[in-house]
């Protein structure tokens, strides 16, 4: 049976050993948590001198936190993420790129970049290279081909991940975004389009899931490093 806090919501049992176990620390999904729960999680982290990554922390939730907690957080409204504690020195190898079809994809892209940074990985941003102006993507082809992992953010018909995967040898992770008109609204068309990609080996995460794409990339990075250490 769940234990409940004073606000009627189940209390939180934090997975403190996840980073040691799988190489990726637990993040706090704030979207459906009360401000009381979020504040309690932050108090625990501060008392234990732990870093913390918070995702889907909406501006109104952030604004409702106690002053001392807001002051301790590095908050980004675009990505709706908050980081407690310092960032590690960012590694540039393996090479990761974040490519977006348009500026409307900025939210999930920023989320991925922040998740990677929290884990100590740098990422090269290549923005606004959607297929409606294919020359913009082709101008970045040489740079993209240097990357070990390319995370591609696209809404509408989400053709960009397929095109990128046809140009580069690295791992391609597609992030469908909830950007578009009519039937494309909400991102389901983009999700189905990437799932149906004719380009071989495209990995797909859920709609607007920059966090999931970043952690997929981190698993690949950890695998690459383990393989290199055995050589």
C-alpha positions in Angstrom: 0.0 0.0 0.0 1.3 3.5 -0.8 2.1 5.8 2.0 0.4 9.2 1.6 1.7 12.6 2.6 -0.2 15.4 4.2 -1.5 16.6 0.8 -3.1 13.2 0.0 -0.5 12.2 -2.7 1.6 9.0 -2.4 5.0 9.7 -0.8 8.1 9.3 -3.0 10.7 6.5 -2.7 13.8 7.8 -4.6 16.0 5.3 -6.4 19.3 6.6 -5.0 21.5 3.8 -6.5 20.2 3.9 -10.1 23.3 5.8 -11.4 25.6 3.1 -10.0 23.3 0.3 -11.3 22.6 1.4 -14.9 24.8 4.5 -15.4 21.9 7.0 -15.5 20.6 8.7 -12.4 16.9 8.9 -11.6 15.2 12.1 -12.7 12.2 13.6 -11.1 9.2 13.9 -13.4 7.4 16.9 -11.8 4.4 17.2 -14.2 1.9 15.4 -12.0 3.4 16.0 -8.6 2.2 18.6 -6.1 4.4 21.5 -5.1 4.5 19.9 -1.6 5.9 16.7 -3.0 8.5 18.5 -5.2 9.6 20.6 -2.2 10.0 17.5 -0.1 12.1 15.8 -2.8 14.3 18.9 -3.0 14.7 19.0 0.8 15.9 15.4 0.8 18.4 16.0 -1.9 19.8 19.1 -0.2 20.1 17.3 3.1 22.0 14.5 1.5 24.1 16.8 -0.7 22.8 15.1 -3.8 22.6 16.6 -7.3 19.1 16.3 -8.8 17.6 16.5 -12.3 13.9 17.6 -12.5 11.9 17.3 -15.8 8.6 18.7 -16.8 8.7 21.3 -14.0 6.3 23.9 -15.2 6.8 27.6 -14.6 3.8 27.8 -12.2 5.2 24.9 -10.1 8.7 26.5 -10.0 7.2 29.8 -9.0 5.3 28.2 -6.1 8.4 26.6 -4.5 10.0 28.2 -1.4 12.4 31.0 -2.2 15.5 29.1 -1.0 14.7 26.2 -3.2 14.1 28.3 -6.3 17.4 30.1 -5.6 19.2 26.8 -5.5 17.9 25.6 -8.8 19.2 26.2 -12.3 15.8 26.5 -14.0 15.1 26.5 -17.8 11.6 27.4 -18.8 12.1 26.4 -22.4 13.0 22.8 -21.5 11.0 22.8 -18.3 14.0 21.3 -16.5 15.7 22.2 -13.3 19.1 21.2 -12.0 20.1 21.1 -8.4 23.9 21.2 -7.9 26.8 21.8 -10.2 27.2 20.4 -13.7 30.2 18.1 -14.3 32.9 19.0 -16.9 31.3 18.3 -20.3 32.9 15.5 -22.4 33.0 16.0 -26.1 33.6 12.3 -27.0 31.7 10.3 -28.1 30.3 13.0 -30.3 26.5 13.8 -30.0 24.5 16.2 -32.2 21.0 17.6 -31.7 19.4 18.5 -35.0 16.0 20.2 -35.2 13.7 20.7 -38.2 12.6 24.1 -36.9 12.6 26.5 -34.0 9.2 25.2 -32.9 11.1 22.0 -31.8 13.2 24.0 -29.3 11.5 22.6 -26.1 12.3 18.9 -26.6 15.7 19.8 -28.0 16.6 21.9 -25.0 15.4 19.2 -22.7 17.7 16.7 -24.3 20.6 19.1 -24.2 20.1 19.7 -20.4 19.8 16.0 -19.7 23.0 15.3 -21.5 24.8 18.2 -19.7 23.6 16.9 -16.3 25.2 13.5 -17.2 28.4 15.3 -18.3 28.0 15.1 -22.1 28.4 18.0 -24.5 26.2 18.2 -27.6 26.4 20.1 -30.9 23.2 22.0 -31.8 22.2 22.1 -35.4 18.9 24.0 -35.6 16.3 24.7 -38.3 17.4 22.2 -40.9 14.0 20.8 -41.9 13.5 19.2 -45.3 11.3 22.0 -46.6 14.6 23.8 -47.3 16.8 20.8 -47.9 19.9 22.9 -48.7 20.0 23.8 -45.0 20.5 20.2 -44.0 23.0 19.5 -46.8 25.1 22.4 -45.7 25.6 20.6 -42.4 26.1 17.1 -43.8 29.9 17.0 -43.2 29.4 18.0 -39.6 26.6 15.5 -39.1 28.7 12.7 -40.5 31.4 13.2 -37.9 28.9 12.5 -35.1 28.5 9.2 -33.2 24.9 9.9 -32.2 22.5 12.3 -33.9 19.2 13.1 -32.1 16.7 14.5 -34.6 13.7 16.5 -33.6 10.8 17.0 -36.0 7.1 17.6 -36.2 4.7 17.8 -39.1 5.5 14.8 -41.3 8.8 14.3 -39.5 10.7 13.4 -42.6 14.0 14.8 -41.2 15.1 11.7 -39.2 14.8 9.5 -42.3 16.7 11.9 -44.4 19.4 12.3 -41.8 19.7 8.5 -41.4 20.2 8.2 -45.1 23.2 10.5 -44.9 25.1 9.6 -41.8 26.8 6.5 -40.4 26.1 7.2 -36.7 23.2 6.2 -34.5 20.1 8.2 -35.3 17.4 8.8 -32.6 14.2 10.4 -33.8 12.1 12.5 -31.6 8.6 13.3 -32.9 7.4 16.6 -31.7 3.8 17.9 -31.2 4.2 20.6 -33.9 1.9 20.8 -37.0 -1.4 21.7 -38.5 -4.6 19.7 -38.7 -3.9 15.9 -38.5 -0.3 16.6 -37.5 -1.4 18.4 -34.3 -0.2 16.5 -31.2 2.7 14.7 -32.9 1.0 11.3 -33.7 1.6 11.7 -37.4 5.3 12.5 -36.7 5.6 9.4 -34.5 4.0 7.1 -37.1 6.2 8.6 -39.8 9.4 7.9 -37.9 8.2 4.4 -36.9 7.6 3.8 -40.6 10.9 5.2 -41.7 12.5 3.4 -44.8 16.0 4.4 -43.5 17.5 1.4 -41.7 18.2 1.5 -38.0 16.3 4.6 -36.9 15.5 4.6 -33.2 12.3 6.3 -32.1 11.2 7.7 -28.7 7.8 9.0 -27.6 6.3 12.4 -28.7 8.3 15.4 -27.3 10.5 13.0 -25.2 13.8 14.8 -25.2 14.6 13.1 -21.9 14.1 9.7 -23.4 16.2 10.5 -26.4 19.0 11.8 -24.3 19.1 8.8 -22.0 19.0 6.5 -25.0 22.1 8.4 -26.2 23.7 8.1 -22.8 23.3 4.3 -22.8 25.0 4.2 -26.2 27.8 6.4 -24.8 28.3 4.2 -21.8 28.4 1.1 -24.1 31.0 2.8 -26.3 33.2 3.7 -23.3 33.0 0.1 -21.9 34.0 -1.3 -25.3 36.9 1.2 -25.5 38.1 0.3 -22.0 38.3 -3.4 -22.9 40.5 -2.7 -25.9 
